[in-house]
Amino acid sequence: MSGNYFSKLFKEATGKTFVEYVTEVRLGDACAQLTGTDKTIADIAEASGFGTKLNLIRAFRKHYGVTPTEYRKNGIASRLENG
């Protein structure tokens, strides 16, 4: 199966691209670590597959509209889930 064909089938089945799906899974993992641990943002970025702190911050800001630090610090996690 070619990569293009896989991508087409994946999007038809899920409504999102493979990259979007993987990013959402990684962000979910990062959110869990932000609320459930006291790990640094850099450690969370590495552990959740973003590689660098900057990559995590960019993805987080794009998806949630806040930085990981704001998410953790201001209790945004519960507001995003409820709102």
NORJOMO-V747936 format. One record per helix or strand of 2 or more residues. SS is the DSSP state (H for helix, E for strand). FROM is the first residue (numbers start at 1). LEN is the number of residues. If there is no record, write none. Layout:
BEGIN
SS	FROM	LEN
SS	FROM	LEN
END
This chain:
BEGIN
H	3	12
H	18	19
H	41	7
H	53	12
H	68	6
H	76	7
END
